[in-house]
């Protein structure tokens, strides 16, 4: 199975030395049946006074960084290696009652999945809900087939385009424009499946592009996709940017209910607004599988492009 190595460098630059408040890093990959962490480290400059890690409400590891020194640059390098065992969901493994839509989650899951089933974005005119119902076939639609079709449709019918505004588009706007970034596509599909009563959550991490075969959109930067809870299979990955169903080439770092809860690095600084010279981000993903020639993708994301290229 492949071994993936990631080096993610974030550099903030300033005209003069500034002070730093606490910074919050989501950088440690999640351990799961299809992904085992081999090693993980964080390099910080200037030297921090304190680095601690805590789990959030979703089981993600959040690293808290405290720095008392003033500096003209803050640099955070997140390095990791994972042993990747890609999953490929099999419809035959679905619980019998969930094989076709519509279905209701059983009583043991309903309470825990409640917030993940609720729409989180406005849907004026129910346009997202109507779009989701395009993928239904009569009164009983094979659940996994419906989700595959929705994933493929976003990849095939929409145009991936860099967008320089911060944040995520409303799903209705993404539908109207037929363009967006990986975060926009993930949120659109999350809201679409939630409108059908399914539980979905937002995933942030990294994407590997094989040296042969189709090129992935969004490689060389942080990437975003979603997971849907399917009884018998658990949380299943869907990447509508690349029409990936299952976890192949997806390196999972954090899973959250709302995309706002998955910021890779956030913090504050003290100084004049004019002191900021911006932020650069570079991400390098390598296939380090023993016996194979390393294949890598990397990119440098300047300050003005960080939201679009980070999905």
Secondary structure, DSSP 8 states (H G I E B T S, - for coil): --EEEEEEEEEEEEEEEEEEEEEEE--S---BTTEEEEEEEEEEES--SEEEEEE-TTS-EEEEEE--S-EEEEEEEEEEEEEE------GGGS-GGGSEES----HHHHHHHHHHHS--S--GGGHHHHHHGGG--TT-EEHHHHHHHHHHHHHHHSEE----SSS---HHHHHHHTEE-HHHHHHHHHHHHHHTT--EEEEEEEE---SSSS--TTTTSEEEEEEEEETTTEEEEEETTTTEESSTTEEEEEEESSGGG--SEEEEEES-GGGEEEEEEEEEEEE--TTS---EEEEEE-GGGHHHHT-
